Amino acid sequence: MGTLDGRVALVTGGATLVGQGVVGALAAQGCRVVVVDIDEVGGTEVAQHPSVEFRLTDITDDGELAALAADLQRDYGRLDILVNLACSYVDDGAASDRADWLNTLNVNVVSAVMVARAVRELLAESGHGSIVNFTSISSSVAQTGRWLYPASKAALVQITRSMAADFAADGIRVNSVSPGWTWSKIMDTLSGGDLVHVDSVAAPFHLLGRVGRPEEIGAVVAFLASDAASVVTGADWAADGGYSALGPERNEPAIPLLAKGGVSR
Ligand SMILES: NC(=O)c1ccc[n+]([C@@H]2O[C@H](COP(=O)([O-])OP(=O)(O)OC[C@H]3O[C@@H](n4cnc5c(N)ncnc54)[C@H](O)[C@@H]3O)[C@@H](O)[C@H]2O)c1
């Protein structure tokens, strides 16, 4: 018996590694999962799982979202869970132009809200709807050279609270999950697939001394989506290996570094 037996989830941006971790965790709990993404190759790959279906959909297109909601009603007759995971990392910091700003905010913020708007009625009909928005540690710290992505994630933390307030009457809980550094496509590409190297770079920033694994993030999402979290709404859940607990500290003793003439630990 899974905690999500018989339920249906919609996961935006589920075509890459973190998405696969989320989709796998939901499916492992008995959930059928519909992945929407603009990455057809990745989406087709994730849909190899028997409980997963892929629909090529651009979440910035309102017409496609309306069609998606109608298709979900026709093909499944229900929707219990929405995971807003799709994102844009386009960010040139202070040099970003208006088009970059509008594009990043459109994908990361406005489209997450528009997807929720499109499927709100279906979620309400379930009687136990749950929305999980993907935010980030970037929502609450300054990151050199990055302006757009952190701003978009900070906005989504606040929108999660607004949604939770106004969707509660529909029986829909709304939470966000804030991962720390997580093994993902961008890390795979940059490191040439070297997880050990990536973990070593992440170690000083994370109490656990490593990056999160996609399935670990998926487990938190599956919990928030389930009735086990029935009292949780409007919350931003850290799934960050202790990154946010460190604040400005590093994951190693700093005081000994003050000693002149050598470091004693
Ligand atoms: N990777 C990390 O370390 C990390 C850390 C904190 C938070 N996050 C969050 O986790 C989530 C997943 O991150 P990731 O690194 O796997 O990202 P990713 O870029 O690998 O995946 C995002 C997916 O969104 C899809 N997408 C983009 N625009 C779309 C659109 N218009 N319509 C439909 N799909 C679209 C992309 O095709 C891609 O498959 C994001 O919300 C991200 O902000 C990631």
The ligand as a Gaussian input file, in Angstrom:
#p B3LYP/6-31G(d) Opt

LIG

0 1
 N       19.535000      21.675000      -9.101000
 C       19.658000      22.332000      -7.953000
 O       20.721000      22.325000      -7.306000
 C       18.469000      23.061000      -7.405000
 C       18.620000      23.745000      -6.185000
 C       17.527000      24.420000      -5.658000
 C       16.317000      24.404000      -6.339000
 N       16.192000      23.742000      -7.531000
 C       14.903000      23.757000      -8.195000
 O       14.559000      22.428000      -8.548000
 C       13.815000      22.429000      -9.779000
 C       14.498000      21.510000     -10.772000
 O       15.813000      21.992000     -10.993000
 P       16.763000      21.321000     -12.082000
 O       18.151000      21.737000     -11.752000
 O       16.436000      19.886000     -12.248000
 O       16.321000      22.132000     -13.389000
 P       16.415000      21.699000     -14.937000
 O       16.700000      22.946000     -15.712000
 O       17.312000      20.525000     -15.128000
 O       14.931000      21.233000     -15.202000
 C       13.892000      22.157000     -15.341000
 C       12.935000      21.620000     -16.370000
 O       11.953000      22.633000     -16.652000
 C       11.663000      22.524000     -18.024000
 N       11.075000      23.763000     -18.535000
 C       11.698000      24.971000     -18.690000
 N       10.846000      25.841000     -19.258000
 C        9.673000      25.193000     -19.460000
 C        8.429000      25.567000     -20.030000
 N        8.227000      26.792000     -20.536000
 N        7.430000      24.647000     -20.079000
 C        7.630000      23.387000     -19.588000
 N        8.794000      22.972000     -19.045000
 C        9.807000      23.867000     -18.996000
 C       13.012000      22.226000     -18.673000
 O       12.870000      21.687000     -19.978000
 C       13.598000      21.232000     -17.693000
 O       13.277000      19.902000     -18.022000
 C       13.771000      23.890000     -10.244000
 O       12.551000      24.484000      -9.863000
 C       14.915000      24.529000      -9.502000
 O       14.710000      25.911000      -9.293000
 C       17.245000      23.082000      -8.065000

